[in-house]
Amino acid sequence: MSEPPQNPPPGDDDRTDWSAPGPDLSKNPGGEAPGDDRPPPYQGLYGAAPGQQQPPAYGRPASPHPGQPGQPGQQPYGPPGYGPPPGYGGSPQDMLAGRWARLGAAILDSLILGVFAVPVMLAAIRWDRFNEIVESGEPITDPMDIYNIPVLLGGYVAVFLIGFGYYTLTQARWGQTLGKRACGIRLVTAADQSAVSWGQVAGRQAFVYAISILTVVANFAVPAASFLVSILGLLDNGWILWDPRRQALHDKVAGTIVVKVTPWTTDPYAKS
């Protein structure tokens, strides 16, 4: 009698356990295959010490999820805000306008007003008298001899009025003349760096022009005293050289300071 057929050994097609072949983890209580010395995968964040979070991007505290607030006291996740450059301490002294910037602004404004002053000076010259002096070769002993005094004084008044309106209007409205705008500086109040009032600007400019008027009057009435008045004018502007807030005398009279215009400072003259 023939022997009954025996079942063949199970092949790949007869497996009932379709799990992937691998080491028998039951033989190793640590969950690793025998002889596997590899460390477990690192669960932390790249660049951070074990147990610590990775430093947030841009130097700002990260929130658990983008677009959501983080821990109390933290700022939202994202790029840095619109602020001062790194290392800026924000000292009030750092925000004061530089002396060279103020000088440059004054020169530019003087050139602008010179457009009105030069024609006045030319119109006040007595050209017939000037030609006589040139043809005769006689020296000019009195410079006022070649000027039509009434025309000259009227021209001074016109230039002063134009200048007073120019400085008052531009600085009360925008805090900047054209010269200040070109040099990146702005006039604000000394108390809280807010927009200056019309009265402050008018008083500030009146003080400056009072010195100028005294100088003109001294030149006509008492030429010897004009030097002393000129010293007062130099002292007014030169006061910023040693003043801790870089204020000229007219700034102290009006309660104003001149500051830098930067992208991270608020424009108090901006209309909302």
PEJO-V662276 format. One record per pair of residues at least 6 apart in sequence whose C-alpha atoms are under 8 Angstrom apart, sorted by sequence separation. I is the first residue (numbers start at 1). J is the second residue. If there is no record, write none. Layout:
<<I & J> <I & J>>
//
This chain:
<<25 & 31> <27 & 33> <28 & 34> <44 & 50> <48 & 54> <55 & 61> <56 & 62> <63 & 69> <64 & 70> <69 & 75> <70 & 76> <133 & 139> <170 & 176> <171 & 177> <180 & 186> <188 & 194> <189 & 195> <218 & 224> <219 & 225> <240 & 246> <251 & 257> <25 & 32> <27 & 34> <44 & 51> <47 & 54> <48 & 55> <63 & 70> <69 & 76> <70 & 77> <133 & 140> <170 & 177> <188 & 195> <189 & 196> <218 & 225> <219 & 226> <239 & 246> <240 & 247> <25 & 33> <44 & 52> <45 & 53> <46 & 54> <62 & 70> <63 & 71> <68 & 76> <69 & 77> <170 & 178> <187 & 195> <188 & 196> <218 & 226> <239 & 247> <240 & 248> <24 & 33> <44 & 53> <45 & 54> <61 & 70> <67 & 76> <68 & 77> <176 & 185> <187 & 196> <239 & 248> <247 & 256> <23 & 33> <67 & 77> <167 & 177> <176 & 186> <216 & 226> <238 & 248> <239 & 249> <247 & 257> <63 & 74> <66 & 77> <166 & 177> <175 & 186> <176 & 187> <215 & 226> <218 & 229> <237 & 248> <246 & 257> <247 & 258> <62 & 74> <63 & 75> <65 & 77> <66 & 78> <175 & 187> <236 & 248> <237 & 249> <245 & 257> <246 & 258> <61 & 74> <62 & 75> <63 & 76> <175 & 188> <236 & 249> <61 & 75> <62 & 76> <63 & 77> <215 & 229> <235 & 249> <236 & 250> <60 & 75> <61 & 76> <62 & 77> <214 & 229> <215 & 230> <61 & 77> <62 & 78> <130 & 146> <171 & 187> <60 & 77> <129 & 146> <60 & 78> <211 & 229> <60 & 79> <127 & 146> <58 & 78> <60 & 80> <126 & 146> <175 & 195> <57 & 78> <58 & 79> <59 & 80> <125 & 146> <126 & 147> <175 & 196> <211 & 232> <212 & 233> <57 & 79> <58 & 80> <125 & 147> <126 & 148> <211 & 233> <124 & 147> <125 & 148> <172 & 195> <124 & 148> <172 & 196> <124 & 149> <171 & 196> <172 & 197> <208 & 233> <172 & 198> <124 & 151> <123 & 151> <124 & 152> <123 & 152> <172 & 201> <168 & 198> <171 & 201> <121 & 152> <124 & 155> <120 & 152> <168 & 201> <121 & 155> <167 & 201> <168 & 202> <120 & 155> <120 & 156> <168 & 205> <117 & 155> <164 & 202> <167 & 205> <117 & 156> <164 & 205> <117 & 159> <164 & 206> <208 & 250> <116 & 159> <207 & 250> <205 & 250> <113 & 159> <204 & 250> <207 & 253> <204 & 251> <160 & 209> <204 & 253> <113 & 163> <203 & 253> <204 & 254> <203 & 254> <201 & 254> <200 & 254> <200 & 255> <200 & 256> <196 & 256> <191 & 255> <193 & 257> <190 & 255> <191 & 256> <189 & 255> <190 & 256> <189 & 256> <190 & 257> <109 & 177> <188 & 256> <189 & 257> <109 & 178> <187 & 256> <188 & 257> <108 & 178> <109 & 179> <187 & 257> <188 & 258> <108 & 179> <187 & 258> <188 & 259> <107 & 179> <186 & 258> <187 & 259> <105 & 178> <106 & 179> <185 & 258> <186 & 259> <195 & 268> <105 & 179> <106 & 180> <185 & 259> <186 & 260> <194 & 268> <195 & 269> <104 & 179> <105 & 180> <185 & 260> <186 & 261> <193 & 268> <105 & 181> <184 & 260> <185 & 261> <105 & 182> <184 & 261> <102 & 180> <105 & 183> <184 & 262> <101 & 180> <104 & 183> <102 & 183> <101 & 183> <101 & 184> <102 & 185> <101 & 185> <97 & 185> <175 & 269> <174 & 269> <173 & 269> <174 & 270> <99 & 240> <99 & 241> <99 & 246> <96 & 245> <97 & 246> <96 & 246> <93 & 245> <96 & 257> <97 & 258> <96 & 258> <97 & 259> <98 & 260> <96 & 259> <97 & 260> <95 & 259> <96 & 260> <95 & 260> <84 & 263> <83 & 263> <84 & 264> <83 & 264> <82 & 264>>
//
